Amino acid sequence: MLLEREEVNPDHPDTEYDRAPISYAAEGGYEGIVKMLLEREEVNPDQADIRLGRTPISWAASRGNEGIVKMLLEREEVNPAQPDTKSGRTPISWAASSWNEGVVKMLLEREEVNPAQPDTESGRTPISWAASSGDEGIVKMLLEREEVNPDHPDTEYDRAPISYAAEEGYEGIVKMLLEREEVNPDQADTDGLTPLSWAAANGHAGIVKILLEREEVNPDRADRCGQTPILWTARNGHEGVAKILLEQEEVNPDRADRYGQTPISWAAENGHEVIVKMLLEREAVNPDRADRCGQTPILWAARDGHEGVVKILLEREEVNPDQADIRLGQTPISWAARNGHEGVVKILLEREAVNPDRADRCGQTPILWAARNGHEGVVKILLEREEVNPDRADRYGQTAIWWAARDGHEVIVKMLSERVEVDPDQADTDIRRTPPPLAAQPSNSADTIIPLKQKRQ
């Protein structure tokens, strides 16, 4: 109806993106509308918009709209190789990542289309996009073209197609690429990550096996942060991949990264019990090795509340359950108390070597941290220990009840007020503030100060 009106311009672009009706219709896959618009002489079928510089065929190719691409290719004025102005991607580049083999096939039949042309934004070629999208059919078509380099790295991360395929877990594509002599299966990107590193980090056991069959692949190669495939695997909890890598003689299961963290340190931090057990079966693994900040595997596990890992590590004689880190001087129980991990606190308190009242570099004890952060359960557990001094101040003169009062932890204030040795009027050494006025702050509950008043009486 609208096209029947003389005053209607069928090629009128909008003001926001400078896109004409045919551009939107091509993107949306509306073949009938595109056909109607192409019948009008005033419609430019190759007009690019301003914002992205994309033509109708670019939009249609990226959406896999095969019928529309075919219609547009029948028009002489349509350039099937026109790159957009924002990313420099051509229609075939967009089609390669759209899972539409028919569109790619049509475009490859045109002489002016370069199937190896990289975009200007990241330097990725159509085969790079296809490899990361997982379309084996498109990869196969592109590999049949002599001008396509199957090992061409992009300019953004220096990653080749096999790197992307390995990361995403596309075994079929990895196999196809490995059949080509020019493909380097151990090529590292700008971050030092190889295809094996990517596959290991993402838990793709099948690809890890395929890559390990190649002699040129180093199973213990570290990236720029010193992280090896086994470290990435342990960090992310991929048990199957860990088992495969640990069977490799070249793999050092105790190799630390630039931060001093080993595979068991990462596994402990992230709570991967099975991998911790696997690593502990290796003689080369030191279960108590500290990183550059003095943080041991058990400290990491305690900090993040991984009870199972803590128990496993405590079975080893060489593990010191009371070792403090370097930066803050906090022990495993200090971290567990600070973060409210009651189960871990209980487990650690069963060990004689653990000092439940040990202060860190700022003079803050486990009970002070628990009170400060409002962890009622932990405070209750620690108050049951005779060696814990509930009124011990930190270097600033701030006690557990001082912190609890300041932050409005009413229940903890009450628990601490019930202890004879706790002084409710002890001021800090900075500006001489005492718990009562802190508890009376408008942001706190009116009930917070009640235990303190009762204590005074």
NORURVEN-V635274 format. One record per backbone hydrogen bond with DSSP energy under -0.5 kcal/mol. NH is the residue of the N-H (numbers start at 1). CO is the residue of the C=O. E is the energy in kcal/mol with one decimal. If there is no record, write none. Layout:
((NH,CO,E) (NH,CO,E))
This chain:
((4,1,-0.9) (5,2,-1.5) (8,5,-1.2) (9,7,-0.5) (10,8,-0.8) (12,9,-1.5) (14,19,-1.8) (18,14,-0.6) (23,20,-1.1) (24,20,-1.4) (25,21,-2.4) (26,22,-2.2) (27,23,-1.9) (28,24,-2.5) (29,25,-0.9) (30,25,-2.1) (31,29,-1.3) (34,30,-2.3) (35,31,-2.8) (36,32,-2.1) (37,33,-2.6) (38,34,-2.3) (39,35,-0.8) (39,36,-0.7) (40,37,-1.6) (41,39,-0.5) (43,40,-1.3) (44,42,-0.5) (45,43,-0.8) (47,44,-1.2) (49,54,-1.7) (50,17,-1.5) (51,17,-0.9) (59,55,-2.1) (60,56,-2.6) (61,57,-2.4) (62,58,-2.0) (63,59,-1.2) (64,61,-0.8) (65,60,-2.6) (66,64,-1.7) (69,65,-2.1) (70,66,-2.3) (71,67,-1.9) (72,68,-2.6) (73,69,-2.2) (74,70,-0.8) (74,71,-0.7) (75,72,-1.6) (76,74,-0.5) (78,75,-1.4) (79,77,-0.5) (80,78,-0.8) (82,79,-1.3) (84,89,-1.9) (85,52,-0.9) (86,52,-1.7) (94,90,-2.2) (95,91,-2.7) (96,92,-2.0) (97,93,-0.7) (97,94,-0.8) (98,95,-1.8) (100,95,-0.9) (104,100,-1.6) (105,101,-2.7) (106,102,-2.2) (107,103,-2.3) (108,104,-2.4) (109,105,-0.9) (109,106,-0.6) (110,107,-1.5) (111,109,-0.5) (113,110,-1.4) (114,112,-0.5) (115,113,-0.8) (117,114,-1.4) (119,124,-2.0) (120,87,-1.3) (121,87,-2.0) (128,125,-0.5) (129,125,-2.0) (130,126,-2.5) (131,127,-2.2) (132,128,-1.8) (133,129,-1.2) (134,130,-1.4) (135,130,-1.4) (136,134,-1.1) (139,135,-2.0) (140,136,-2.7) (141,137,-2.2) (142,138,-2.4) (143,139,-2.4) (144,140,-0.9) (144,141,-0.6) (145,142,-1.5) (146,144,-0.5) (148,145,-1.4) (149,147,-0.5) (150,148,-0.8) (152,149,-1.5) (154,159,-1.8) (155,122,-1.8) (156,122,-1.6) (163,160,-1.0) (164,160,-1.3) (165,161,-2.3) (166,162,-2.3) (167,163,-1.9) (168,164,-2.1) (169,165,-1.1) (170,165,-2.3) (171,169,-1.3) (174,170,-2.1) (175,171,-2.7) (176,172,-2.1) (177,173,-2.6) (178,174,-2.3) (179,175,-0.8) (179,176,-0.7) (180,177,-1.6) (181,179,-0.5) (183,180,-1.5) (185,183,-0.8) (187,184,-1.2) (189,193,-1.6) (190,157,-2.7) (192,189,-2.0) (198,194,-2.4) (199,195,-2.5) (200,196,-2.8) (201,197,-2.7) (202,198,-1.3) (203,200,-1.1) (204,199,-2.6) (205,203,-1.4) (208,204,-2.1) (209,205,-2.3) (210,206,-2.0) (211,207,-2.7) (212,208,-2.2) (213,209,-0.8) (213,210,-0.7) (214,211,-1.8) (217,214,-1.4) (218,216,-0.5) (219,217,-0.7) (221,218,-1.3) (223,227,-1.5) (224,191,-2.4) (226,223,-2.0) (228,226,-0.6) (232,228,-2.5) (233,229,-2.3) (234,230,-2.6) (235,231,-2.8) (236,232,-2.0) (237,233,-1.0) (238,233,-1.9) (239,237,-1.2) (242,238,-2.2) (243,239,-2.3) (244,240,-1.7) (245,241,-2.6) (246,242,-2.5) (247,243,-0.7) (247,244,-0.7) (248,245,-1.8) (249,247,-0.5) (251,248,-1.3) (253,251,-0.8) (255,252,-1.2) (257,261,-2.1) (258,225,-2.7) (260,257,-2.1) (266,262,-2.3) (267,263,-2.5) (268,264,-2.3) (269,265,-2.3) (270,266,-1.9) (271,268,-0.9) (272,267,-2.6) (273,271,-1.4) (276,272,-2.1) (277,273,-2.4) (278,274,-2.2) (279,275,-2.6) (280,276,-2.1) (281,277,-0.9) (281,278,-0.7) (282,279,-1.7) (283,281,-0.5) (285,282,-1.5) (287,285,-0.8) (289,286,-1.3) (291,295,-1.6) (292,259,-2.3) (294,291,-2.1) (296,294,-0.6) (300,296,-2.2) (301,297,-2.4) (302,298,-2.4) (303,299,-2.7) (304,300,-1.8) (305,302,-0.9) (306,301,-2.6) (307,305,-1.4) (310,306,-2.1) (311,307,-2.5) (312,308,-2.1) (313,309,-2.5) (314,310,-2.1) (315,311,-0.7) (315,312,-0.9) (316,313,-1.8) (317,315,-0.5) (319,316,-1.4) (320,318,-0.5) (321,319,-0.8) (323,320,-1.1) (325,330,-2.1) (326,293,-3.0) (327,293,-1.0) (335,331,-2.3) (336,332,-2.5) (337,333,-2.4) (338,334,-2.4) (339,335,-2.0) (340,337,-0.9) (341,336,-2.6) (342,340,-1.4) (345,341,-2.1) (346,342,-2.5) (347,343,-2.1) (348,344,-2.5) (349,345,-2.1) (350,346,-0.6) (350,347,-0.9) (351,348,-1.8) (354,351,-1.4) (355,353,-0.5) (356,354,-0.8) (358,355,-1.3) (360,364,-1.6) (361,328,-2.6) (363,360,-2.0) (365,363,-0.6) (369,365,-2.3) (370,366,-2.4) (371,367,-2.5) (372,368,-2.7) (373,369,-2.0) (374,371,-0.8) (375,370,-2.6) (376,374,-1.3) (379,375,-2.1) (380,376,-2.4) (381,377,-2.0) (382,378,-2.5) (383,379,-2.3) (384,380,-0.6) (384,381,-0.8) (385,382,-1.8) (386,384,-0.5) (388,385,-1.3) (389,387,-0.5) (390,388,-0.8) (392,389,-1.4) (394,398,-2.0) (395,362,-2.4) (397,394,-2.3) (399,397,-0.5) (403,399,-2.1) (404,400,-2.4) (405,401,-2.4) (406,402,-2.3) (407,403,-2.2) (408,405,-0.9) (409,404,-2.6) (410,408,-1.7) (413,409,-2.4) (414,410,-2.1) (415,411,-2.3) (416,412,-2.6) (417,413,-2.2) (418,414,-1.1) (419,416,-1.5) (422,419,-1.3) (423,421,-0.5) (424,422,-0.7) (426,423,-1.1) (428,433,-1.8) (429,396,-3.0) (430,396,-0.6) (436,424,-0.7) (438,434,-1.3) (439,435,-2.8) (440,436,-1.6) (441,438,-1.3) (444,441,-2.0) (448,445,-1.6) (449,446,-0.5) (450,447,-0.6) (451,447,-0.6) (453,449,-2.1) (454,450,-2.4) (455,451,-1.9) (456,452,-1.5) (457,453,-1.2))
